[in-house]
């Protein structure tokens, strides 16, 4: 038997013993086999890259895999899977833009410990990767060429300005300044979205709706999913929450998808900061129901913003009557794409708020996350993008 066959045999024996078993004894057996065969490390890494590649084929993206590993395992497993992903994607000449951004955020240095601990962690990780189910794909896999690449038309400069404004809104300690910065960002978003829709119509662009996934992490993930759904709906997108895997899939045209991701992230940061401040005030008054207060706060924040975003979106649409046929056609296309991706989507009831003070504070925080500066300003000022 050659050295390569021996190494592959050691990995196969370890996998047979531990990969599809649940008990710790089987895991110990597999880890012992690997720990006794240092030369098998290269084969073990190769097999890990195969698991990662299989995840791509099943519809997963790097951020999805890392998010699930972080939720279900430990930090050292996250470092292991990050190193596998970074190594695996080196084989591709080109990556889709969102893939490249996700990979750029990963630490590819991996993790090492004593041989038994390392082998145990690798087998735990591979157990999870081997059992990933197929999910709805949201874009091309590495190495594939998309049928159509959306035009950019100054996107980096405009989106860079929006990101800068929202970052300042999140960082400031003055609510009035945050409101002004957010309103200005929303003005740019609205103009960007409307201009892209008009341009696509004039040039008869073949662009079709796309999709992206946005993490919806615990705790209080129901309220966060409601907030994301509100932002998506106001921006002519559809959001479908996958509670089991901790993300929502947002379907829409590319400019609107970018805006949804930016605005949701910013509103979540602003809402979390407001919740922390409100909770501190409640503690001064002797309250201790932290969990129920936070849950009620975020639910109220999401519901209130949803009402306001929907109202603003309807008003802004009415102010652009010439674009109504174009926007209606885009809405139909988005709905059709979402229905094809999720033909069995169901709507379920969510748990209500149980803390009155949390609900009132959350509603007030949503009102402070102002979405307009009133009528009479320049076109799009203080409006939500679509």
C-alpha positions as CSV (number, residue, x, y, z in Angstrom):
1,X,0.0,0.0,0.0
2,X,1.4,3.4,-1.0
3,X,1.8,6.3,1.5
4,X,-1.1,8.1,-0.2
5,X,-3.4,5.1,0.1
6,X,-2.5,4.7,3.7
7,X,-3.3,8.3,4.5
8,X,-6.6,8.1,2.6
9,X,-7.4,4.9,4.4
10,X,-6.8,6.5,7.8
11,X,-9.2,9.3,6.9
12,X,-11.8,6.9,5.6
13,X,-11.6,4.8,8.8
14,X,-12.0,7.9,10.9
15,X,-14.9,9.1,8.9
16,X,-16.6,5.7,9.0
17,X,-16.2,5.7,12.8
18,X,-17.3,9.2,13.6
19,X,-18.7,11.3,10.8
20,X,-22.2,10.0,10.8
21,X,-22.5,8.9,14.4
22,X,-23.8,11.2,17.2
23,X,-22.1,9.8,20.3
24,X,-18.9,11.0,21.8
25,X,-17.4,7.6,21.9
26,X,-17.5,7.4,18.1
27,X,-16.0,10.9,17.9
28,X,-13.1,9.8,20.2
29,X,-12.5,6.8,18.1
30,X,-12.3,8.8,14.9
31,X,-10.1,11.4,16.5
32,X,-7.7,8.8,17.9
33,X,-7.3,7.3,14.4
34,X,-6.4,10.7,12.9
35,X,-4.2,11.7,15.8
36,X,-2.1,8.6,15.2
37,X,-1.6,9.4,11.5
38,X,0.1,12.8,11.2
39,X,0.7,12.2,7.5
40,X,-3.1,12.2,6.9
41,X,-3.4,15.9,7.6
42,X,-3.1,16.9,4.0
43,X,-5.8,14.4,2.9
44,X,-8.0,15.6,5.8
45,X,-7.7,19.1,4.5
46,X,-8.5,18.1,1.0
47,X,-11.6,16.3,2.1
48,X,-12.6,19.4,4.1
49,X,-12.4,21.5,0.9
50,X,-14.6,18.9,-0.8
51,X,-17.2,19.3,1.9
52,X,-17.0,23.1,1.4
53,X,-17.3,22.7,-2.4
54,X,-20.3,20.5,-1.9
55,X,-21.9,23.2,0.2
56,X,-21.6,25.7,-2.7
57,X,-23.3,23.2,-5.0
58,X,-26.2,22.9,-2.5
59,X,-26.8,26.7,-2.5
60,X,-24.7,27.8,0.4
61,X,-22.4,30.8,0.4
62,X,-19.3,31.5,2.6
63,X,-21.2,33.8,5.1
64,X,-24.0,31.3,5.4
65,X,-21.6,28.4,6.3
66,X,-19.6,30.5,8.8
67,X,-22.8,31.8,10.4
68,X,-24.1,28.3,11.0
69,X,-20.8,27.1,12.3
70,X,-20.6,30.0,14.7
71,X,-24.1,29.3,15.9
72,X,-23.8,25.5,16.4
73,X,-20.2,25.0,17.3
74,X,-17.3,27.1,18.8
75,X,-14.9,29.8,17.9
76,X,-12.1,27.4,16.9
77,X,-14.5,25.6,14.5
78,X,-15.2,29.0,12.9
79,X,-11.4,29.5,12.4
80,X,-11.2,26.0,10.9
81,X,-14.0,26.5,8.4
82,X,-12.7,29.9,7.5
83,X,-9.3,28.5,6.6
84,X,-11.0,25.8,4.5
85,X,-13.1,28.3,2.6
86,X,-10.1,30.6,1.9
87,X,-8.1,27.6,0.7
88,X,-10.9,26.2,-1.5
89,X,-11.8,29.5,-3.3
90,X,-8.1,30.0,-4.3
91,X,-8.8,27.4,-7.1
92,X,-11.2,29.8,-8.9
93,X,-10.1,32.4,-11.4
94,X,-12.9,34.7,-10.4
95,X,-15.5,35.0,-7.7
96,X,-18.9,36.6,-7.7
97,X,-18.7,40.0,-6.1
98,X,-20.6,39.1,-2.9
99,X,-18.5,36.0,-2.5
100,X,-15.3,38.0,-2.8
101,X,-16.6,40.4,-0.1
102,X,-17.5,37.5,2.2
103,X,-14.2,35.7,1.8
104,X,-12.3,38.9,2.3
105,X,-13.7,39.1,5.9
106,X,-12.5,35.7,6.8
107,X,-9.4,34.8,8.9
108,X,-7.7,32.1,6.9
109,X,-5.0,31.3,9.5
110,X,-6.9,28.3,10.9
111,X,-6.5,26.8,14.4
112,X,-4.1,24.3,15.9
113,X,-3.9,22.4,19.2
114,X,-2.7,19.0,20.3
115,X,-3.4,16.3,17.7
116,X,-6.3,14.7,19.4
117,X,-8.1,18.0,20.1
118,X,-7.4,19.2,16.6
119,X,-8.8,16.0,15.1
120,X,-11.8,16.1,17.3
121,X,-12.6,19.6,16.2
122,X,-12.2,18.8,12.5
123,X,-14.5,15.8,12.8
124,X,-17.1,17.9,14.6
125,X,-16.9,20.5,11.8
126,X,-17.1,17.9,9.1
127,X,-20.1,16.3,10.7
128,X,-22.0,19.6,10.3
129,X,-20.7,20.3,6.8
130,X,-21.6,16.8,5.6
131,X,-25.2,17.2,6.7
132,X,-25.9,20.6,5.1
133,X,-29.1,20.3,3.1
134,X,-29.8,21.9,-0.3
135,X,-31.2,25.4,0.0
136,X,-32.4,27.9,-2.6
137,X,-29.4,29.3,-4.6
138,X,-29.2,33.1,-4.6
139,X,-26.5,33.6,-7.3
140,X,-23.8,32.0,-9.4
141,X,-21.3,29.7,-7.7
142,X,-17.6,30.3,-7.9
143,X,-16.2,30.0,-11.5
144,X,-19.6,30.4,-13.1
145,X,-20.3,33.4,-15.3
146,X,-23.6,35.1,-14.7
147,X,-25.9,35.5,-17.7
148,X,-26.0,39.2,-17.0
149,X,-24.0,41.6,-14.9
150,X,-26.0,44.5,-13.6
151,X,-24.6,48.0,-14.8
152,X,-22.8,49.9,-12.1
153,X,-23.3,53.5,-13.3
154,X,-21.4,55.2,-10.4
155,X,-22.6,52.7,-7.8
156,X,-19.4,52.6,-5.7
157,X,-19.3,56.4,-5.3
158,X,-23.0,56.7,-4.4
159,X,-23.1,53.7,-2.1
160,X,-19.9,54.9,-0.5
161,X,-21.5,58.2,0.4
162,X,-24.6,56.4,1.8
163,X,-22.4,54.0,3.9
164,X,-20.5,57.0,5.3
165,X,-23.7,58.8,6.3
166,X,-25.1,55.8,8.0
167,X,-21.9,55.1,9.8
168,X,-21.9,58.6,11.2
169,X,-25.6,58.2,12.2
170,X,-24.7,55.0,14.1
171,X,-21.7,56.5,15.8
172,X,-23.1,59.8,17.0
173,X,-24.4,60.2,20.6
174,X,-26.9,62.9,19.5
175,X,-30.3,61.7,18.3
176,X,-31.0,64.8,16.3
177,X,-27.7,64.5,14.4
178,X,-28.5,60.8,13.8
179,X,-31.9,61.7,12.4
180,X,-30.4,64.3,10.0
181,X,-27.7,61.9,8.8
182,X,-30.1,59.1,8.3
183,X,-32.5,61.3,6.4
184,X,-29.8,62.5,4.1
185,X,-28.7,58.9,3.4
186,X,-32.3,58.0,2.7
187,X,-32.5,60.9,0.2
188,X,-29.5,59.5,-1.7
189,X,-31.0,56.0,-1.5
190,X,-34.3,57.1,-3.0
191,X,-32.7,59.0,-5.9
192,X,-30.4,56.0,-6.5
193,X,-33.2,53.5,-6.7
194,X,-35.5,55.7,-8.8
195,X,-32.7,56.6,-11.2
196,X,-31.7,52.9,-11.7
197,X,-35.3,51.9,-12.4
198,X,-35.7,54.7,-15.0
199,X,-32.3,53.9,-16.6
200,X,-33.2,50.2,-16.9
201,X,-36.5,51.2,-18.6
202,X,-34.9,53.6,-21.0
203,X,-32.1,51.2,-22.0
204,X,-34.4,48.1,-22.1
205,X,-31.9,46.4,-19.7
206,X,-32.2,42.6,-19.5
207,X,-31.6,42.8,-15.8
208,X,-33.7,40.4,-13.8
209,X,-34.4,40.3,-10.0
210,X,-31.6,38.7,-7.9
211,X,-31.4,37.6,-4.3
212,X,-29.1,37.8,-1.3
213,X,-29.1,36.4,2.2
214,X,-28.9,38.6,5.3
215,X,-28.1,37.0,8.7
216,X,-30.9,37.3,11.3
217,X,-29.1,36.3,14.5
218,X,-30.3,35.5,18.0
219,X,-31.4,36.8,20.3
220,X,-34.8,38.3,19.5
221,X,-34.5,37.1,15.9
222,X,-38.3,37.3,15.3
223,X,-38.2,41.1,15.8
224,X,-35.1,41.4,13.6
225,X,-36.8,39.4,10.9
226,X,-39.9,41.6,11.1
227,X,-37.6,44.7,10.8
228,X,-35.8,43.3,7.8
229,X,-39.2,42.4,6.1
230,X,-40.4,45.9,6.6
231,X,-37.2,47.4,5.1
232,X,-37.4,45.0,2.2
233,X,-41.1,45.7,1.5
234,X,-40.5,49.4,1.5
235,X,-37.8,49.0,-1.0
236,X,-39.7,46.8,-3.5
237,X,-38.1,43.6,-2.3
238,X,-39.4,40.4,-0.8
239,X,-37.9,38.8,2.4
240,X,-38.3,35.2,3.3
241,X,-37.1,34.2,6.8
242,X,-35.4,30.8,7.3
243,X,-35.5,30.6,11.1
244,X,-33.8,27.2,11.2
245,X,-30.6,28.5,9.6
246,X,-30.6,32.1,10.9
247,X,-31.0,34.1,7.7
248,X,-33.5,35.8,5.5
249,X,-33.4,35.7,1.7
250,X,-34.2,39.0,0.1
251,X,-35.4,39.0,-3.5
252,X,-35.2,42.2,-5.6
253,X,-33.4,44.1,-8.2
254,X,-29.7,44.7,-7.5
255,X,-29.8,48.4,-6.6
256,X,-32.7,47.8,-4.2
257,X,-30.9,44.8,-2.6
258,X,-27.9,46.9,-1.8
259,X,-30.1,49.6,-0.2
260,X,-32.0,47.0,1.9
261,X,-28.8,45.6,3.3
262,X,-27.4,49.0,4.1
263,X,-30.6,50.4,5.7
264,X,-31.5,47.2,7.7
265,X,-28.0,47.0,9.2
266,X,-28.0,50.7,10.1
267,X,-31.6,50.6,11.6
268,X,-30.7,47.5,13.6
269,X,-27.6,49.2,15.0
270,X,-29.5,52.4,15.9
271,X,-32.4,50.4,17.4
272,X,-30.0,48.3,19.5
273,X,-28.3,51.4,20.8
274,X,-31.6,53.0,21.7
275,X,-32.8,49.8,23.4
276,X,-29.6,49.7,25.6
277,X,-30.2,53.3,26.6
278,X,-33.8,52.7,27.4
279,X,-33.0,49.6,29.4
280,X,-30.5,51.6,31.5
281,X,-33.2,54.1,32.3
282,X,-35.5,51.3,33.3
283,X,-32.9,49.7,35.6
284,X,-32.5,53.0,37.4
285,X,-36.2,52.7,38.3
286,X,-35.7,49.3,39.8
287,X,-36.9,47.2,36.8
288,X,-35.2,43.8,36.2
289,X,-37.2,42.2,33.4
290,X,-34.4,42.6,30.9
291,X,-35.4,39.8,28.4
292,X,-39.0,40.7,28.1
293,X,-38.2,44.4,27.9
294,X,-35.8,43.9,25.1
295,X,-38.1,41.6,23.1
296,X,-41.0,44.0,23.4
297,X,-38.8,47.0,22.6
298,X,-37.5,45.4,19.3
299,X,-40.9,44.1,18.3
300,X,-42.4,47.6,18.8
301,X,-39.5,49.2,17.0
302,X,-39.9,46.8,14.0
303,X,-43.7,47.2,13.8
304,X,-43.6,50.9,14.1
305,X,-40.9,51.3,11.5
306,X,-42.8,48.9,9.2
307,X,-45.9,51.2,9.3
308,X,-43.8,54.3,8.7
309,X,-41.7,52.8,5.9
310,X,-44.8,51.5,4.1
311,X,-46.5,54.9,4.3
312,X,-43.4,56.7,3.1
313,X,-42.9,54.4,0.2
314,X,-46.5,54.9,-1.0
315,X,-46.1,58.6,-0.8
316,X,-42.8,58.7,-2.7
317,X,-44.2,56.4,-5.4
318,X,-47.2,58.7,-5.9
319,X,-44.8,61.6,-6.4
320,X,-43.3,59.9,-9.5
321,X,-46.4,59.1,-11.6
322,X,-44.3,58.6,-14.8
323,X,-42.5,55.7,-13.2
324,X,-45.6,53.8,-12.0
325,X,-45.7,51.4,-15.0
326,X,-42.0,50.7,-14.7
327,X,-42.2,50.1,-10.9
328,X,-45.3,47.9,-11.3
329,X,-43.5,45.7,-13.8
330,X,-40.5,45.4,-11.5
331,X,-42.8,44.5,-8.6
332,X,-44.4,41.7,-10.7
333,X,-40.9,40.4,-11.6
334,X,-39.8,40.4,-8.0
335,X,-42.9,38.6,-6.8
336,X,-42.6,36.0,-9.6
337,X,-38.9,35.3,-8.7
338,X,-39.7,35.0,-5.0
339,X,-42.6,32.6,-5.7
340,X,-40.4,30.4,-7.9
341,X,-37.7,30.3,-5.2
342,X,-40.1,29.6,-2.4
343,X,-43.2,27.9,-3.7
344,X,-44.1,26.5,-0.3
345,X,-43.5,29.6,1.9
346,X,-46.0,29.9,4.7
347,X,-46.9,32.8,7.0
348,X,-47.0,32.0,10.8
349,X,-48.0,34.0,13.8
350,X,-45.2,35.5,15.9
351,X,-45.1,35.8,19.7
352,X,-46.4,39.2,20.8
353,X,-44.9,41.7,23.2
354,X,-45.4,41.2,26.9
355,X,-43.7,44.2,28.4
356,X,-45.7,47.5,28.1
357,X,-42.8,49.7,28.9
358,X,-40.6,48.0,26.4
359,X,-43.2,48.4,23.7
360,X,-43.6,52.1,24.4
361,X,-39.9,52.7,24.4
362,X,-39.5,50.8,21.2
363,X,-42.2,52.7,19.5
364,X,-40.6,56.0,20.6
365,X,-37.2,54.9,19.3
366,X,-38.8,54.0,15.9
367,X,-40.3,57.5,15.7
368,X,-36.8,59.0,16.5
369,X,-35.3,56.9,13.6
370,X,-36.9,59.5,11.4
371,X,-37.7,58.6,7.8
372,X,-38.5,62.1,6.6
373,X,-38.1,65.8,7.4
374,X,-41.6,66.7,6.2
375,X,-43.0,67.8,2.9
376,X,-41.7,70.6,0.8
377,X,-38.0,69.5,0.5
378,X,-36.1,68.4,-2.6
379,X,-37.3,65.3,-4.4
380,X,-36.6,62.3,-2.3
381,X,-35.5,64.1,0.8
382,X,-36.3,62.1,3.9
383,X,-37.8,59.3,1.9
384,X,-37.1,55.6,2.0
385,X,-35.5,54.0,-1.1
386,X,-37.5,51.5,-3.0
